[in-house]
Amino acid sequence: MPKLKIEIRKTPRDTLAKFLNFQKDYSGIFFIELLFILGALLFGNRGLTYLYAEDNIMQAQSMPITINGDTVEYSTDKNEASASGDVEITYRGSKMTCQKLVVNTQTKDGVALGNVRLEDEQGVVEGDKIVYNFQSKTGTIIDAQFRSNPYFGRARKLDKVSEAEFIARYGYATTCSLDKPHYRIGSSQINMLPKNMIQTKNDTFYLWKVPILYLPNFNHYLQDPMMHVQVTPGKTKDWGPFILSTWRYNLAKNVEGRVYLDARKDLGWAEGFGLNYNTEIAGKGDFKFYYTDEKPSDIPKNQGFPKEYQRYLLRWRHKWDIDKNTNIISEFVKIKDEERKKYDPNKNFLKDYFFREYEKDSQPLSYALFHHSFVYSSIDVLLQDRVNHWYDQLSKIPEVKYTLPSLKLGDTPLYFENNSVFTSFNKKAITAPTSPDDLTVSRLDTINKLSMPMKVAFLNFSPFVQNREIAYDKSADGKALPVSTVFYAGGDLSTKFYKASHLKTNFLGLDLNGLRHI
């Protein structure tokens, strides 16, 4: 089989070289060569178009690669096309331009050199060298620049691992479109899924050339409807002019973080951070820390009061569903506010900085609650401590509660119900004003109920007897107390009346096909 090699040199920039489908026979080859030679003589600088394809290009699954260039060569033995000059190649929606190109027309593997630019529906990548497969749209780009709105960046090496994903190594990403971006995240690895998310590792956040913040990981979902940077300016009576800022970020797939940086003219600067996490093994929760070195403008001068007050909030919430019958819920809240309350006992950190949370709960509890359900009953163990001493709260360490809902006793018509609670209370006075009051006492509270439900005509009747016993280990003054017993007897009477209606309507989209009113 002879070698087919056609070379066209010194054609103008707008020269198009396209490869034509043809059968592999000698007469056809000679005829095609003759046509191109005549075309070059007749049209000269108007350019020359050369179309080629592989022997099996006639098969339905194959598509031709279109190459334009100043110089184009093709070898049938190697099934290889090469081009130089201002090269342009298009295939299946991908367009590449470069100065030199070699591509295998069977495997669709190509190597491009010199001012390489690759463009498809996912974005634009530029570099000095690209090793690329046009069929799978995968490859490696050296010294790369990429643009995939809204992200821009550079990298020493970029691997395009699929049609929709690429990995940039040792570079940066930013949403600033300038050649020298105002801000950027420098990373050892950047994973880009343009229509889904961006993942980075070993990150340093730069403002111009100044490193500001380090993060081990950063994840951002493009479908996330919430803004990742929020800035809220304003002015209030207590704060004066202020500006509040929050930056949300993703440390890992199931870990989302927040960074706070706020300025209030009449109070000073405040900062903090938070985390929301969801583990597959030990449950989910959130953490928040907010700190301020407060410098209030309303503190009188020359009266011995401090000019600065350290105040902070530390809160951790967690929930763990161990199995379908067992779970743990906990919350820890620590607020540093002692010095500020010495000047003004009415001050409250939540009220001053997080008023919405203050409205929901002005004195949040710190506790851990364990719950387990048995076949016919359940048990709850509560540990509740007063972490913030100026809160007027009871400590319960522990409180154990056993609950047995109405349970039928064998083959009898009787039902038994029990609710028992054992609690160890600790009561202390708040620190402002101070008081020596301190009380620790234990209590057992149990309720037992025996009932016999029955049907009397159209009535549901349930007579019952019940007793409640309350026992304390001591009184407030330390003396022994007798067990308190209360006895109940009575009955519950109820019935239901209903009427059926054959009403059929689709009024307000209700699609009613009969009604029964109870």
C-alpha positions, 0 to 999 in steps of 0.5 A: 500500500503506497503512502499518501502524503500531501503538504501545502506550504505558505498559504495565507492565514485564512487557509482552510484545510479539511479532510475529505471522506474517500475510499482507499483505492489508487485511482481515487487517491490520484484523482483527489491529488490532481484536484488539489494541485489544480486548485492550488494553481488556479486559486493561489492566495485565495487558500486551499481546503483539504478534507480527510478522514480515516478508512472507516470514516464511512461508519456511522459512529465516526465523525471527521476532524476538521483541521485548518492551518498554514501547513497540513500533512496527512499520513495514511500509514500512521493515520496521523495528521500534523499541522503548523502555523495558525492551526485550528481544529474542531471536533464534537463541539470542541475547538482548539487553536495552536501553533503546532498540532499532531493528531491520530485520526483513529484514536483522536489523541492529539498533542498541541504546542504553542499558545494553545487554546481549548474551548468547549461548552464548559469553558476555556483553557489556555496553556503552552502544551496540551495532550488531549483526546478529542473523543473523550474530551480528556487531557493534560494542559501545562502552564494553564489558564482556565475560564469557566464562569464564574471562575478564573484561574491559573495552574502549573498543570491541569488535568481534564479528567472528563467532559465536565470536570478538570483538576488544576494543580498548584495554582489559584482560582478567583471570581475576579476576571482581571489579569491580576485579580484583587483576590484569589485562593491559592491551592495545591489542588483545585477540582472544578465541576463547572455546573456543580461545585468547586473543591480546593485543598491547602488554601491560602486566601490572598487580598492582592498579594497579601495572605489573609487566611489559611483553610485546609479545604474549601468546597462550594456548590454552585446550586447553593441559593445562599450568598457566600459573602454577606455585608450588612451596613446600618445604624442603631441607637445602641450600636451607632453606625455599623457594618456586619459581614459573614463569609460562608465556606465549605471545609468538606462535603459535610462541613460548612463554616462561617466567619464573622467580622463586624464593626460597631462604632459605639461598641468596637470590633467583634469576630467569630466563626461557626461550623455546621457538620453532619457525620455518617457515624456520630450525628450532626450539629453546629458550633458557634463562637463570637468574641468582642473586646467591647469598648462601650461609649456610655461608660462614665469616665473617672469612676473606676469602671473598666474601659474595655470588656471581654464578652463572648458566646460559645455554643455547641449543639449536637444530635446523634441518632444511634439507632431507630430506638436510641438518640442523644441531644445535647447543647452547651452554651457558655457566655462570658458577661460577668464584668459587663454585668457588674456595671449594668446587671440588665446587660445580656450578651444575646440581647445586645448582639443576637436579639432574635436568639434572645427573643426565643430563649433569653437564658439558654440551657446547657444539657445532654439528653439520652433517650431509648425506647423499649418494646412497651416503654421508654427511658430518658436520662437528662444532665442539665447544668447551670453553666452561666452563673447569673442565670436563675436555673435549676441544675438536674444532675441527673434526671431519670424518667421512665414512661410506660404507656397504657399496657394491657395486663395479660388476658384481663380487661385491665390496663396499667400505666406508669410515669416515674421521675427521679431528679437530683436538683441543685439550686444556686442564687444568681451572682448579681446580687450575690446570695449564700442560698444554695440548695441540693435535694433529690426527689422521686415522683411516681404515678401509677394508674389502673384502668378498665376501658369498656363500651356502654351503648354508644359511650366509651367508658374507662373507670380508673384508680391512680396514685401519686407518690412524691418523696424528697430526701430532705427539706430546704432546711435539711430536715427529713420529710414524709412521703407525700401520697395522693389517691385518685379515682374516677372515670373517663367518658367519651363518644363520637358522632359522625355523618357521611355526605356524598358530596363531590366537588373539586372546589379549590382543587380539593378533589372531594369524593364524599365527606364524613364529619366527626 
